[in-house]
Amino acid sequence: MNLFAIKTDLPNLIGRDFPIEELYLSKILDSLPDAITLKDAKTLKYVYVNKTFQNLMGYSKDDIIGKTNYEIYSSELADYYTSYDKKLLDTQKTIEIDEEFHKTKKNEIKVFETKKVLLTSGDNQPKYIVDISRDITESTKTKKYLEEVELRFLKMFELSPVGIIIFRASDFTILDSNNSLLDFLEIKKDDIIGKRLNELSYFRNRELISDVFNQLNNENQIVSKEIQMTTSLNKEKTALMSLGYIDSESFEPWIICMLLNITETKAAIKELELVVEKEKDLNILKTRFISMISHEMRTPLTSIMLSADLLKRYEGTWNLEEREKHFDRIQKTVLNLTHLMENVLTIGRLEAGKFELTRELIDVVGLTRSIIENVQISKGVEDRIEFKYLGGCSDIKIDENLVVLIITNLLSNAIKYSGKDSKIYLELSGNDNDVIFIIKDEGIGIPSEDKQRIFDTFYRGSNTNGIYGYGLGLSIVKKCVEAHNGKIFVESEENLGTTFKVMLPK
């Protein structure tokens, strides 16, 4: 019987509870000398294979039914077979293939003459793809030709963009490699041909690679294992390694090693992760900023409005002392708001690189004393800051505005987070290269889990609840020190105080 001449509504007879006549048809299909397969046109999954196909290819129904080509064969073969399926679906015209090469489950080469037929549903939509194949291996091809076909399969790697190495399976000696591999490792073919696996310095972890090779056999394969490599020019690269075992009666077994260069992809992913992380941090900062601004401005603005309203209502009845108390409250609130805005703008200018560093010859000792005096007056404290000058600070050129911001914020924080009766210590000194400020307090200290983030904008320590602040001071300090190309160090223990050390180049 020649199945190429048969026309039948096969989909209506496969995959259902068979009536008696349909069981006879199934037996007829199994007895035919032609291999019959049936795929679902939408999913390209096999829904039927006859006995002839199973015998020729060495696959059972369980190996095939419900799977696509990519779940059964190598990716190269799956691409090859699936391309005809897609062509059939695109053209909806029967395809006749004079020579179609197949690999059996035992990796033997078979040559089929195949007709591909598209079966449609009642509304003329593609429903099934029928492959009707006749084995012409022995009748049309000699053994020598089959060997050439198998070599042709292996030599396809020459045009592959993936780096490929062919090893002899018995001793892991390199027999061949393609140009993509040579370009990847920046070598010539003579540098690699004839060498054994354990002689290759390009694999960073040779022991691991050797173990993987030793575990390989005809029953398993390695797919997309990420490894680290080093080229002949000592460039570090990342590759996805896949290994396959090829056996044949006509030549000794080979191992195919495929190396896909993913170095740039990994770098791009890492860069993208950093961008995502920065975007995440930025969104957190925006949320904190909006929350802080809305909270910190609502209360003082309400205070200003209340004092202004009271002054308006009771202007004629209040004495001078009462009026001055509310005027002072308005003035102090406005100053606090102004200070907040100035801090935010300062951070913005520093981050945008719009803050110009102006180095001038200044009297650092006199400037420091002036800063201490201003801080004590503005904070309403007297004689809490003890200043000690150890010398070495003559003829110094630094940016006065940045120094004022640094010292003012560090002293303000020391006062804010210390007891009312505790002392603040400021020590000034200089060496050949730097002017050094050390500010020490005996306050609440910084919890160890917060130390990594204390310089982040709007970040406040976990032990600062109930203490007024914006989380801006240390961020400004850090940016001012960095603008000076200086360094800042912090030592602190919770409830035992904090010491900041600032070193600014002379």
FILUM-907107 format. One record per residue (C-alpha): residue number from 1; residue in one letter; x, y, z. Coordinates in nm, 3 decimals. Example, Ala and Ser with C-alpha at 12.3 -4.5 7.8 and 13.67 -1.06 7.14 Angstrom:
BEGIN
R  seq  type       c1       c2       c3
R    1     A    1.230   -0.450    0.780
R    2     S    1.367   -0.106    0.714
This chain:
BEGIN
R  seq  type       c1       c2       c3
R    1     M    0.000    0.000    0.000
R    2     N    0.134    0.344   -0.095
R    3     L    0.031    0.591    0.177
R    4     F    0.137    0.884   -0.040
R    5     A   -0.186    0.821   -0.233
R    6     I   -0.411    0.795    0.075
R    7     K   -0.646    1.083    0.155
R    8     T   -0.835    1.058    0.482
R    9     D   -0.963    1.274    0.764
R   10     L   -0.691    1.144    0.999
R   11     P   -0.750    1.399    1.280
R   12     N   -1.102    1.268    1.333
R   13     L   -0.961    0.918    1.387
R   14     I   -0.675    0.989    1.627
R   15     G   -0.691    1.080    1.996
R   16     R   -1.054    0.980    2.065
R   17     D   -1.236    0.670    2.188
R   18     F   -1.210    0.458    1.873
R   19     P   -1.512    0.282    1.727
R   20     I   -1.433   -0.057    1.581
R   21     E   -1.366    0.066    1.224
R   22     E   -1.127    0.333    1.351
R   23     L   -0.929    0.070    1.546
R   24     Y   -0.885   -0.116    1.220
R   25     L   -0.751    0.203    1.058
R   26     S   -0.504    0.250    1.347
R   27     K   -0.379   -0.105    1.292
R   28     I   -0.348   -0.036    0.921
R   29     L   -0.139    0.276    0.988
R   30     D    0.088    0.081    1.224
R   31     S    0.142   -0.190    0.961
R   32     L    0.244    0.047    0.681
R   33     P    0.614    0.060    0.577
R   34     D    0.601    0.441    0.581
R   35     A    0.665    0.643    0.899
R   36     I    0.358    0.850    0.993
R   37     T    0.358    1.139    1.241
R   38     L    0.086    1.386    1.329
R   39     K    0.143    1.726    1.493
R   40     D   -0.100    1.983    1.630
R   41     A   -0.079    2.284    1.394
R   42     K   -0.100    2.538    1.676
R   43     T    0.142    2.393    1.931
R   44     L    0.355    2.182    1.692
R   45     K    0.335    1.903    1.951
R   46     Y    0.320    1.542    1.832
R   47     V   -0.020    1.378    1.882
R   48     Y    0.043    1.050    1.693
R   49     V    0.329    0.836    1.560
R   50     N    0.288    0.493    1.401
R   51     K    0.488    0.175    1.469
R   52     T    0.711    0.222    1.162
R   53     F    0.830    0.560    1.289
R   54     Q    0.900    0.415    1.634
R   55     N    1.098    0.125    1.487
R   56     L    1.300    0.343    1.248
R   57     M    1.383    0.620    1.496
R   58     G    1.412    0.412    1.815
R   59     Y    1.170    0.639    2.004
R   60     S    0.864    0.513    2.192
R   61     K    0.530    0.690    2.193
R   62     D    0.607    0.824    2.541
R   63     D    0.927    0.978    2.402
R   64     I    0.733    1.166    2.133
R   65     I    0.363    1.225    2.209
R   66     G    0.287    1.566    2.365
R   67     K    0.632    1.706    2.288
R   68     T    0.775    1.947    2.030
R   69     N    1.087    1.895    1.820
R   70     Y    1.285    2.106    2.068
R   71     E    1.201    1.867    2.353
R   72     I    1.322    1.565    2.155
R   73     Y    1.614    1.666    1.934
R   74     S    1.911    1.902    1.955
R   75     S    1.836    2.269    1.890
R   76     E    2.004    2.254    1.547
R   77     L    1.795    1.955    1.434
R   78     A    1.480    2.102    1.590
R   79     D    1.534    2.424    1.394
R   80     Y    1.583    2.218    1.076
R   81     Y    1.262    2.012    1.119
R   82     T    1.049    2.300    1.247
R   83     S    1.144    2.526    0.955
R   84     Y    0.952    2.292    0.718
R   85     D    0.650    2.294    0.953
R   86     K    0.645    2.674    0.951
R   87     K    0.684    2.682    0.573
R   88     L    0.386    2.447    0.538
R   89     L    0.174    2.664    0.769
R   90     D    0.276    2.980    0.580
R   91     T    0.209    2.845    0.229
R   92     Q   -0.061    2.586    0.318
R   93     K    0.071    2.384    0.024
R   94     T    0.191    2.023    0.042
R   95     I    0.571    1.999    0.066
R   96     E    0.771    1.713   -0.082
R   97     I    1.126    1.666    0.053
R   98     D    1.348    1.436   -0.153
R   99     E    1.613    1.394    0.117
R  100     E    1.541    1.470    0.480
R  101     F    1.813    1.375    0.727
R  102     H    1.718    1.239    1.069
R  103     K    1.911    1.129    1.375
R  104     T    1.775    0.830    1.562
R  105     K    1.770    0.797    1.939
R  106     K    2.103    0.611    1.906
R  107     N    2.249    0.898    1.699
R  108     E    2.241    0.703    1.372
R  109     I    2.179    0.890    1.048
R  110     K    1.862    0.812    0.851
R  111     V    1.758    0.958    0.516
R  112     F    1.382    0.995    0.454
R  113     E    1.175    1.091    0.153
R  114     T    0.900    1.296    0.316
R  115     K    0.569    1.446    0.218
R  116     K    0.421    1.707    0.454
R  117     V    0.046    1.760    0.433
R  118     L   -0.164    2.022    0.615
R  119     L   -0.507    1.910    0.737
R  120     T   -0.762    2.182    0.808
R  121     S   -1.074    2.206    1.024
R  122     G   -1.428    2.263    0.900
R  123     D   -1.370    2.640    0.888
R  124     N   -1.055    2.589    0.679
R  125     Q   -0.817    2.667    0.967
R  126     P   -0.487    2.469    1.000
R  127     K   -0.543    2.182    1.242
R  128     Y   -0.283    1.909    1.194
R  129     I    0.048    1.854    1.014
R  130     V    0.093    1.504    0.874
R  131     D    0.445    1.376    0.791
R  132     I    0.455    1.071    0.565
R  133     S    0.816    0.949    0.539
R  134     R    0.979    0.658    0.358
R  135     D    1.321    0.531    0.468
R  136     I    1.554    0.555    0.168
R  137     T    1.878    0.522    0.364
R  138     E    1.991    0.185    0.232
R  139     S    1.836    0.203   -0.112
R  140     T    1.979    0.536   -0.223
R  141     K    2.284    0.612   -0.010
R  142     T    2.608    0.422    0.036
R  143     K    2.782    0.391    0.372
R  144     K    3.048    0.635    0.260
R  145     Y    2.786    0.893    0.173
R  146     L    2.624    0.852    0.513
R  147     E    2.959    0.918    0.678
R  148     E    2.992    1.233    0.469
R  149     V    2.643    1.337    0.578
R  150     E    2.733    1.289    0.944
R  151     L    3.051    1.489    0.898
R  152     R    2.844    1.755    0.726
R  153     F    2.627    1.773    1.039
R  154     L    2.936    1.820    1.252
R  155     K    3.096    2.072    1.016
R  156     M    2.791    2.299    1.035
R  157     F    2.971    2.455    1.332
R  158     E    3.208    2.638    1.096
R  159     L    2.935    2.891    1.019
R  160     S    2.809    2.911    1.376
R  161     P    2.850    3.236    1.572
R  162     V    2.897    3.017    1.881
R  163     G    3.250    2.904    1.964
R  164     I    3.281    2.525    1.916
R  165     I    3.556    2.277    2.007
R  166     I    3.560    1.908    1.904
R  167     F    3.732    1.679    2.155
R  168     R    3.822    1.312    2.116
R  169     A    3.612    1.148    2.389
R  170     S    3.875    0.893    2.492
R  171     D    4.146    1.137    2.605
R  172     F    3.991    1.486    2.562
R  173     T    4.233    1.581    2.283
R  174     I    4.119    1.872    2.065
R  175     L    4.054    1.767    1.704
R  176     D    3.901    2.085    1.563
R  177     S    3.758    2.427    1.646
R  178     N    3.571    2.695    1.457
R  179     N    3.661    3.057    1.387
R  180     S    3.415    3.191    1.644
R  181     L    3.605    3.002    1.915
R  182     L    3.939    3.143    1.795
R  183     D    3.799    3.498    1.797
R  184     F    3.648    3.445    2.144
R  185     L    3.975    3.328    2.299
R  186     E    4.192    3.557    2.080
R  187     I    4.407    3.267    1.959
R  188     K    4.512    3.087    1.640
R  189     K    4.409    2.732    1.554
R  190     D    4.766    2.605    1.602
R  191     D    4.747    2.724    1.966
R  192     I    4.477    2.473    2.047
R  193     I    4.469    2.179    1.802
R  194     G    4.623    1.861    1.949
R  195     K    4.616    1.986    2.307
R  196     R    4.430    1.810    2.583
R  197     L    4.166    1.961    2.805
R  198     N    4.393    1.976    3.112
R  199     E    4.648    2.177    2.912
R  200     L    4.408    2.463    2.837
R  201     S    4.462    2.766    3.057
R  202     Y    4.157    2.942    2.914
R  203     F    3.921    2.769    3.158
R  204     R    3.954    2.947    3.492
R  205     N    3.841    2.641    3.693
R  206     R    4.002    2.351    3.509
R  207     E    3.928    2.094    3.781
R  208     L    3.556    2.168    3.763
R  209     I    3.558    2.152    3.381
R  210     S    3.746    1.818    3.387
R  211     D    3.489    1.673    3.629
R  212     V    3.207    1.781    3.398
R  213     F    3.379    1.623    3.094
R  214     N    3.439    1.297    3.284
R  215     Q    3.069    1.270    3.370
R  216     L    2.962    1.307    3.006
R  217     N    2.844    1.003    2.809
R  218     N    2.603    0.908    2.532
R  219     E    2.307    0.920    2.771
R  220     N    2.341    1.276    2.900
R  221     Q    2.447    1.622    2.795
R  222     I    2.537    1.952    2.957
R  223     V    2.334    2.259    2.856
R  224     S    2.411    2.626    2.925
R  225     K    2.648    2.594    3.221
R  226     E    2.792    2.937    3.307
R  227     I    3.173    2.936    3.331
R  228     Q    3.452    3.191    3.361
R  229     M    3.730    3.206    3.102
R  230     T    4.049    3.403    3.032
R  231     T    4.167    3.484    2.680
R  232     S    4.524    3.473    2.557
R  233     L    4.540    3.849    2.625
R  234     N    4.427    3.796    2.989
R  235     K    4.080    3.935    2.932
R  236     E    3.820    3.786    3.165
R  237     K    3.509    3.660    2.988
R  238     T    3.192    3.471    3.075
R  239     A    3.050    3.192    2.858
R  240     L    2.760    2.950    2.856
R  241     M    2.905    2.603    2.797
R  242     S    2.705    2.317    2.642
R  243     L    2.848    1.968    2.591
R  244     G    2.724    1.687    2.369
R  245     Y    2.850    1.330    2.318
R  246     I    2.855    1.195    1.959
R  247     D    2.903    0.824    1.900
R  248     S    2.932    0.639    1.567
R  249     E    3.022    0.300    1.431
R  250     S    3.247    0.457    1.167
R  251     F    3.469    0.674    1.390
R  252     E    3.562    0.710    1.754
R  253     P    3.331    0.907    1.986
R  254     W    3.358    1.284    1.997
R  255     I    3.262    1.552    2.250
R  256     I    3.124    1.877    2.111
R  257     C    3.188    2.177    2.338
R  258     M    2.992    2.493    2.253
R  259     L    3.084    2.824    2.418
R  260     L    2.844    3.116    2.388
R  261     N    3.008    3.448    2.479
R  262     I    2.778    3.630    2.725
R  263     T    3.037    3.872    2.865
R  264     E    2.868    4.183    2.728
R  265     T    2.526    4.048    2.818
R  266     K    2.633    3.992    3.179
R  267     A    2.783    4.340    3.193
R  268     A    2.465    4.489    3.049
R  269     I    2.252    4.300    3.300
R  270     K    2.471    4.419    3.586
R  271     E    2.454    4.777    3.461
R  272     L    2.077    4.746    3.426
R  273     E    2.053    4.612    3.782
R  274     L    2.251    4.913    3.904
R  275     V    2.022    5.147    3.712
R  276     V    1.716    4.976    3.858
R  277     E    1.868    4.994    4.208
R  278     K    1.950    5.363    4.164
R  279     E    1.599    5.427    4.036
R  280     K    1.462    5.242    4.338
R  281     D    1.679    5.449    4.574
R  282     L    1.578    5.766    4.390
R  283     N    1.210    5.685    4.432
R  284     I    1.267    5.621    4.803
R  285     L    1.448    5.956    4.832
R  286     K    1.167    6.135    4.649
R  287     T    0.911    5.977    4.880
R  288     R    1.113    6.075    5.188
R  289     F    1.165    6.426    5.055
R  290     I    0.797    6.483    4.981
R  291     S    0.699    6.338    5.318
R  292     M    0.959    6.544    5.502
R  293     I    0.878    6.870    5.321
R  294     S    0.503    6.827    5.369
R  295     H    0.552    6.753    5.739
R  296     E    0.824    7.005    5.816
R  297     M    0.653    7.291    5.632
R  298     R    0.297    7.228    5.749
R  299     T    0.376    7.270    6.119
R  300     P    0.582    7.593    6.096
R  301     L    0.345    7.748    5.843
R  302     T    0.057    7.671    6.078
R  303     S    0.256    7.831    6.364
R  304     I    0.321    8.143    6.153
R  305     M   -0.044    8.171    6.054
R  306     L   -0.156    8.128    6.416
R  307     S    0.084    8.392    6.550
R  308     A   -0.008    8.635    6.269
R  309     D   -0.379    8.581    6.336
R  310     L   -0.335    8.638    6.711
R  311     L   -0.134    8.956    6.648
R  312     K   -0.406    9.082    6.417
R  313     R   -0.686    9.008    6.662
R  314     Y   -0.524    9.130    6.983
R  315     E   -0.295    9.406    6.856
R  316     G   -0.471    9.667    7.066
R  317     T   -0.491    9.468    7.388
R  318     W   -0.156    9.289    7.405
R  319     N    0.141    9.452    7.572
R  320     L    0.482    9.480    7.406
R  321     E    0.614    9.158    7.562
R  322     E    0.325    8.949    7.428
R  323     R    0.360    9.093    7.078
R  324     E    0.739    9.043    7.074
R  325     K    0.696    8.678    7.178
R  326     H    0.486    8.606    6.868
R  327     F    0.707    8.816    6.642
R  328     D    1.007    8.612    6.767
R  329     R    0.820    8.288    6.700
R  330     I    0.746    8.396    6.340
R  331     Q    1.106    8.504    6.286
R  332     K    1.253    8.182    6.427
R  333     T    1.015    7.967    6.221
R  334     V    1.101    8.152    5.901
R  335     L    1.473    8.110    5.976
R  336     N    1.426    7.733    6.025
R  337     L    1.241    7.705    5.695
R  338     T    1.507    7.912    5.522
R  339     H    1.779    7.688    5.668
R  340     L    1.594    7.378    5.540
R  341     M    1.564    7.521    5.189
R  342     E    1.929    7.628    5.187
R  343     N    2.035    7.275    5.283
R  344     V    1.823    7.119    5.008
R  345     L    1.958    7.366    4.749
R  346     T    2.315    7.305    4.866
R  347     I    2.277    6.930    4.815
R  348     G    2.125    6.992    4.472
R  349     R    2.415    7.213    4.365
R  350     L    2.676    6.968    4.494
R  351     E    2.512    6.668    4.324
R  352     A    2.474    6.859    3.997
R  353     G    2.838    6.968    4.004
R  354     K    2.737    7.334    4.003
R  355     F    2.917    7.416    4.327
R  356     E    3.248    7.582    4.241
R  357     L    3.536    7.514    4.479
R  358     T    3.712    7.840    4.566
R  359     R    4.040    7.792    4.749
R  360     E    4.162    8.100    4.937
R  361     L    4.428    8.163    5.197
R  362     I    4.234    8.180    5.524
R  363     D    4.294    8.184    5.898
R  364     V    4.156    7.838    5.980
R  365     V    4.196    7.884    6.356
R  366     G    4.008    8.213    6.358
R  367     L    3.741    8.071    6.126
R  368     T    3.691    7.770    6.353
R  369     R    3.653    7.987    6.663
R  370     S    3.397    8.202    6.477
R  371     I    3.199    7.891    6.371
R  372     I    3.195    7.764    6.731
R  373     E    3.067    8.100    6.858
R  374     N    2.790    8.118    6.594
R  375     V    2.677    7.760    6.661
R  376     Q    2.659    7.814    7.037
R  377     I    2.456    8.132    6.993
R  378     S    2.215    7.985    6.735
R  379     K    2.163    7.667    6.939
R  380     G    2.123    7.854    7.268
R  381     V    2.412    7.678    7.441
R  382     E    2.706    7.831    7.624
R  383     D    3.051    7.688    7.692
R  384     R    2.951    7.335    7.578
R  385     I    3.208    7.323    7.296
R  386     E    3.571    7.283    7.404
R  387     F    3.819    7.383    7.132
R  388     K    4.182    7.271    7.115
R  389     Y    4.433    7.381    6.852
R  390     L    4.744    7.161    6.811
R  391     G    4.923    7.369    6.546
R  392     G    5.022    7.305    6.184
R  393     C    4.749    7.515    6.023
R  394     S    4.931    7.818    5.882
R  395     D    4.920    7.922    5.513
R  396     I    4.623    7.703    5.426
R  397     K    4.418    7.746    5.110
R  398     I    4.072    7.590    5.137
R  399     D    3.714    7.683    5.051
R  400     E    3.580    7.883    5.345
R  401     N    3.211    7.824    5.259
R  402     L    3.255    7.447    5.249
R  403     V    3.449    7.444    5.577
R  404     V    3.170    7.643    5.743
R  405     L    2.911    7.392    5.619
R  406     I    3.121    7.095    5.737
R  407     I    3.199    7.218    6.087
R  408     T    2.859    7.381    6.148
R  409     N    2.665    7.064    6.060
R  410     L    2.895    6.834    6.262
R  411     L    2.876    7.059    6.570
R  412     S    2.498    7.102    6.532
R  413     N    2.453    6.725    6.518
R  414     A    2.679    6.675    6.818
R  415     I    2.468    6.919    7.021
R  416     K    2.138    6.776    6.896
R  417     Y    2.220    6.415    6.981
R  418     S    2.392    6.479    7.317
R  419     G    2.265    6.554    7.667
R  420     K    2.220    6.918    7.766
R  421     D    2.506    6.907    8.014
R  422     S    2.753    6.701    7.806
R  423     K    3.060    6.849    7.640
R  424     I    3.143    6.869    7.269
R  425     Y    3.513    6.854    7.176
R  426     L    3.663    7.007    6.862
R  427     E    4.032    6.949    6.788
R  428     L    4.213    7.126    6.503
R  429     S    4.556    7.027    6.372
R  430     G    4.758    7.005    6.053
R  431     N    5.031    6.793    5.897
R  432     D    5.235    6.831    5.577
R  433     N    4.939    6.751    5.354
R  434     D    4.610    6.802    5.539
R  435     V    4.420    7.016    5.784
R  436     I    4.240    6.788    6.031
R  437     F    3.919    6.851    6.226
R  438     I    3.807    6.606    6.497
R  439     I    3.461    6.654    6.650
R  440     K    3.370    6.429    6.941
R  441     D    3.054    6.405    7.150
R  442     E    2.921    6.189    7.435
R  443     G    2.573    6.145    7.292
R  444     I    2.345    5.864    7.178
R  445     G    2.591    5.729    6.921
R  446     I    2.513    5.549    6.595
R  447     P    2.374    5.192    6.587
R  448     S    2.602    4.954    6.398
R  449     E    2.330    4.873    6.142
R  450     D    2.302    5.243    6.048
R  451     K    2.671    5.323    5.996
R  452     Q    2.674    5.229    5.628
R  453     R    2.396    5.475    5.544
R  454     I    2.442    5.775    5.775
R  455     F    2.569    5.988    5.485
R  456     D    2.266    5.910    5.262
R  457     T    2.038    6.203    5.190
R  458     F    1.729    6.211    5.419
R  459     Y    1.850    5.902    5.609
R  460     R    1.822    5.916    5.987
R  461     G    1.946    5.668    6.245
R  462     S    1.704    5.417    6.395
R  463     N    1.761    5.568    6.743
R  464     T    1.670    5.929    6.650
R  465     N    1.292    5.904    6.693
R  466     G    1.158    6.206    6.874
R  467     I    1.465    6.419    6.789
R  468     Y    1.400    6.698    6.539
R  469     G    1.594    6.669    6.212
R  470     Y    1.581    6.627    5.833
R  471     G    1.858    6.376    5.759
R  472     L    2.045    6.635    5.551
R  473     G    2.339    6.746    5.769
R  474     L    2.576    6.450    5.725
R  475     S    2.488    6.425    5.355
R  476     I    2.599    6.788    5.312
R  477     V    2.915    6.722    5.514
R  478     K    3.011    6.422    5.299
R  479     K    2.953    6.607    4.972
R  480     C    3.152    6.911    5.092
R  481     V    3.443    6.687    5.196
R  482     E    3.434    6.506    4.860
R  483     A    3.425    6.841    4.676
R  484     H    3.749    6.921    4.859
R  485     N    3.897    6.580    4.762
R  486     G    3.913    6.513    5.134
R  487     K    3.827    6.220    5.358
R  488     I    3.588    6.169    5.647
R  489     F    3.593    5.892    5.908
R  490     V    3.346    5.805    6.183
R  491     E    3.378    5.601    6.502
R  492     S    3.072    5.545    6.714
R  493     E    2.901    5.311    6.957
R  494     E    2.542    5.337    7.060
R  495     N    2.501    5.535    7.385
R  496     L    2.880    5.596    7.401
R  497     G    2.913    5.894    7.169
R  498     T    3.049    5.964    6.820
R  499     T    3.376    6.094    6.676
R  500     F    3.408    6.240    6.326
R  501     K    3.748    6.298    6.167
R  502     V    3.768    6.525    5.861
R  503     M    4.089    6.557    5.655
R  504     L    4.102    6.832    5.391
R  505     P    4.404    6.869    5.160
R  506     K    4.597    7.190    5.216
